[in-house]
């Protein structure tokens, strides 16, 4: 069952967004301290958004019977697996390396970083549920095609939960971290 209710829906507290006023999103790329490492980090976030959308769209096409079941199973395995593996690796790295670096540079934002770390804990549960339902869907496509559609309906909801989670979390994470990076000239 999808647990959208557990996903944080309120924005970051205004106190956590103070540097964003000095470094608004639309000015980041023009800033001389916007280095390749930060661009790569934001690129990973964009990849997560695209993978989550791909899984959701392909599941919808399958449910509408506009997708060959075997092709769908292969795509789900590949793109769903990539999404889960890369998100786990990425947020593990953020918790153990990236966030401590940001905290050391500007401890005023530790409360915001703690919110983001709690999001990561919630994301683990979302990804575990997604993986469980995706694996069942793939198995059922091969063993019981009629039941596979019911399971894919559950998967569609889980994919939607991931998209909703990422929409909130990644935007908040970017709007907290990038201004710190630019202000303190980090990652260059």
C-alpha positions, 0 to 999 in steps of 0.5 A: 500500500502506498503511504503518501501520507507519510511523505513530508508535505510542508516546505522547509522552514523559512529560516532554512531558506535565508540564503536562497533569497541571496542566491535564487534558483534562476541565478545559479548557473551564472554564478562563478562558484557554480562548479561542475561538481554541483552541476553533476549533483543536480544532474543526478537529481534530474536523472532520478526525476526522469527515471521515476517518471519513466516507470510511472508512464510505462506502468500506465501504458501497461495498465492501458494495454498499450505495452507488451507485457514482456517488454514492460517487465524488462523495462521495469526491471531495468529502469526500476532497478536503476532508480532504486540502486542509484537513489539508495547510493546517492542519498547514502553518500549525501548523508555520510559525506555531502551533508556533513560538508555543508554542515561544517561550512554553515551550521545554521542550516543543520536543522534543514539537513536533519529534515533532509536526512529524515526524508532519506529514512522515509525514502528507504521505506518508499523504495522498499515497498516499490521494489517489493511490488515491482518484483511481484509484478514482474513475476506475475507477468510471467506466471499469472498475467491476469493478476499482474494487472492488479499488482501493476495497479499497486505499482502505479501508486508506488511510482506516484509516491516516489514521484511525489516524494522526489518532487518535494525532497529534491527541490528542498534539498537543492534550494538548501544546499546550492545556496550554501555551496555558492555562498561558501564557494564549496565543491570547486 
